[in-house]
Amino acid sequence: MKRLRLTDLTPSDTRLFPALFGEMIIVHGGIYCFKPGETAHPEPRHVHEDADEVFIFIQGKGVVPIDGVEHLVETGDVVIVEAGEDHHTRSSVDFPLVAAWYMLEAKK
């Protein structure tokens, strides 16, 4: 897991994180609005074996448990979940959490 702030980004003309991901490409993604207290992936284990997942938190506060360790997140945080890490996302009970997310894979 890597955690950054939006102010840490140094994008290239074609990539948001060229230093971290090089030529990897986005293969899937979206924006999700969590209801207060909602948890994504309530199953006991949620892992992507072959892809990194990036979350950009654009509203609210919450927690991202990764491999059993809870990481507090808030608006402006960027969390990179590396392939193989068990992860979930949980909104605070007070305010909806909104995250843009996308999956990255090696360019084929």
VENVEN-V770227 format. One record per residue. N is the residue number from 1. RES is the residue in one letter. OMEGA is omega as a letter, one per 40 degrees, with the letter a starting at -180 (none if undefined). D_FIRST is the distance of its C-alpha to the first C-alpha in Angstrom with 2 decimals. Layout:
N;RES;OMEGA;D_FIRST
N;RES;OMEGA;D_FIRST
//
This chain:
1;M;i;0.00
2;K;i;3.76
3;R;a;6.68
4;L;i;10.12
5;R;i;13.59
6;L;a;15.97
7;T;i;18.10
8;D;a;15.64
9;L;i;16.22
10;T;a;18.81
11;P;i;19.72
12;S;i;22.30
13;D;a;25.16
14;T;a;23.39
15;R;i;19.58
16;L;a;17.28
17;F;a;14.71
18;P;a;17.06
19;A;a;15.61
20;L;a;12.15
21;F;i;13.65
22;G;a;17.30
23;E;i;19.48
24;M;a;17.09
25;I;i;18.61
26;I;a;17.92
27;V;a;19.53
28;H;i;19.13
29;G;a;18.26
30;G;i;19.89
31;I;i;20.05
32;Y;i;20.04
33;C;i;21.93
34;F;i;21.07
35;K;i;24.13
36;P;i;24.04
37;G;a;22.52
38;E;i;21.46
39;T;i;18.60
40;A;i;17.30
41;H;a;17.56
42;P;i;19.58
43;E;a;19.89
44;P;a;18.61
45;R;i;15.98
46;H;a;14.33
47;V;i;12.65
48;H;a;13.01
49;E;a;14.07
50;D;a;14.84
51;A;i;12.83
52;D;i;9.60
53;E;a;9.74
54;V;i;9.75
55;F;i;11.03
56;I;a;13.45
57;F;a;15.05
58;I;i;18.73
59;Q;i;20.47
60;G;i;20.27
61;K;i;17.95
62;G;a;16.01
63;V;i;13.29
64;V;i;10.14
65;P;i;10.22
66;I;a;7.40
67;D;i;9.33
68;G;i;11.90
69;V;a;10.38
70;E;i;11.30
71;H;i;9.72
72;L;i;12.68
73;V;i;12.72
74;E;i;15.83
75;T;i;17.63
76;G;i;16.34
77;D;i;12.62
78;V;a;10.37
79;V;i;6.94
80;I;i;5.48
81;V;a;4.84
82;E;i;5.88
83;A;i;9.38
84;G;i;10.32
85;E;i;7.75
86;D;a;10.15
87;H;i;9.63
88;H;i;12.31
89;T;a;13.28
90;R;i;16.22
91;S;i;18.54
92;S;a;20.46
93;V;a;24.00
94;D;a;25.62
95;F;i;24.49
96;P;i;23.03
97;L;i;19.43
98;V;a;19.34
99;A;i;16.42
100;A;a;16.74
101;W;i;14.50
102;Y;a;14.74
103;M;a;14.06
104;L;i;14.22
105;E;i;16.18
106;A;i;18.10
107;K;a;21.38
108;K;none;24.21
//
